[in-house]
Amino acid sequence: MTETATSIANKSKVGAVIPAYNEEKHIGDVVRRTRQLLDNVLVVDDGSADRTADRAREAGAEVIVHQQNQGKGETIKTGLRHWLEREFDFVIVLDADGQHRPEEIDRFVTAALSADAPKLVLGNRMNDVSSMPLVRRFVNRWMSDQISALCGQRIPDTQCGYRLLHRQLIPELLGGAARFDYETEMLIIVSRKGFRIGAVPISTVYSDEVSSIHPVRDTIRFFKLMRRYKKS
């Protein structure tokens, strides 16, 4: 069965979560492209000051709006709860800024339905880093080494937010960190529950997106998280 056929045959079992904050420029295009593969697309607007929610609805997404900014972790959790309550088998999470190509969703679904399928599938950009900025390339590799050691399994691109989760994992992932460190904590929790984490190659896309990561504050959060789990 081809990747496209797999996606079409199982799209009723897959819900997409797109966490978004001030992404009115990109969100419409991301939603439209995602809806070409999946019928069930949810945008969680994390208290945007622009027209992110309007643009997402115009493109055909279901939208939940946080009245105040709560952080990417809480935004993802809102989306996970939404699809868990509707008994979807899989949830795919992708960014709103265009860095993740919706056309590659098929790869995640195929991996999730394979024999000995992992319960969590991450995108892996590290097979082709020619377009990745040198500093980000170094940071990604260093952090992936650190987090892989803590998880007890090799994860090639721990910093990639493009990921697919089996519904079995979701109840374990509704607590914990609220902001960007949540994506790292997710990997640690899943690993410590004894689940294997898989990876599929994805494109490395950089355009005019502006990172919402605060270089000092979020780095401190990361090290606090790592220290806490090392102690435990």
C-alpha positions, 0 to 999 in steps of 0.5 A, spaced: 500 500 500 502 506 498 503 512 503 498 516 500 493 510 500 495 509 507 493 516 509 486 516 505 484 509 508 485 511 515 484 519 515 478 518 519 482 515 525 487 521 525 486 528 528 491 534 527 493 539 532 496 545 530 498 550 536 499 557 533 501 564 536 500 570 532 501 566 525 496 569 521 501 570 515 502 562 515 496 559 518 491 559 512 496 555 508 498 550 513 491 548 514 489 548 507 494 543 505 493 539 512 486 538 510 488 535 503 490 529 507 486 529 513 478 531 514 480 533 522 484 539 523 484 543 529 488 549 530 489 551 538 490 559 538 494 561 544 491 568 545 494 571 539 493 578 538 492 578 531 487 574 526 490 567 527 483 564 529 479 567 523 484 565 518 484 558 521 477 558 520 477 561 513 481 555 511 477 550 514 480 548 521 476 547 527 479 552 532 479 553 540 482 559 542 486 560 549 483 567 552 490 568 554 497 566 552 499 559 556 505 556 552 506 551 547 505 545 552 498 547 554 496 549 547 498 542 545 495 539 551 488 542 549 489 539 542 490 532 545 484 532 550 480 534 544 481 528 540 482 523 546 475 525 547 473 524 540 476 517 540 481 518 535 486 513 534 492 518 532 494 525 533 499 529 529 502 535 531 505 540 526 507 547 527 503 553 524 509 557 521 510 553 515 516 549 517 513 542 517 510 540 510 503 537 511 504 533 505 509 529 509 503 526 514 503 520 510 510 518 512 508 518 520 501 514 519 505 509 515 510 508 520 505 508 526 501 502 522 507 498 521 509 492 524 512 493 531 509 500 530 512 505 535 507 509 539 510 516 538 513 518 531 518 524 531 520 527 524 527 527 523 531 533 519 538 531 521 539 526 515 539 533 510 542 539 514 544 543 508 539 548 509 539 548 517 543 554 520 550 552 523 548 554 530 541 550 530 545 544 527 550 544 533 544 545 538 540 540 535 545 534 535 547 536 542 541 536 545 538 530 542 545 526 545 543 529 552 535 527 551 537 520 548 541 518 554 536 520 559 531 517 555 535 510 554 534 510 546 536 513 540 532 519 538 535 523 532 532 529 532 529 531 539 527 538 537 523 537 532 515 538 534 512 534 528 510 528 531 504 523 531 502 520 538 498 514 539 491 515 543 494 510 548 499 515 550 495 521 551 493 520 558 500 520 560 501 527 557 496 531 559 500 534 565 507 536 566 511 542 563 507 548 560 511 551 555 517 549 550 520 544 555 513 540 554 516 537 547 522 534 551 518 532 557 514 528 552 519 524 550 522 522 557 515 520 559 514 516 553 521 512 554 520 511 562 513 508 560 517 503 556 515 505 549 519 505 543 520 512 539 520 512 532 523 517 527 521 518 519 525 523 515 522 530 513 524 536 510 528 541 513 524 548 511 526 555 513 523 561 511 521 568 514 518 564 521 520 568 527 521 563 533 517 564 539 523 561 544 526 565 549 533 563 548 535 565 556 528 563 559 527 557 555 534 554 556 534 555 563 527 551 563 530 545 559 536 545 564 531 545 570 527 539 566 533 535 565 536 536 572 529 534 575 529 527 571 536 525 572 535 526 579 529 521 579 
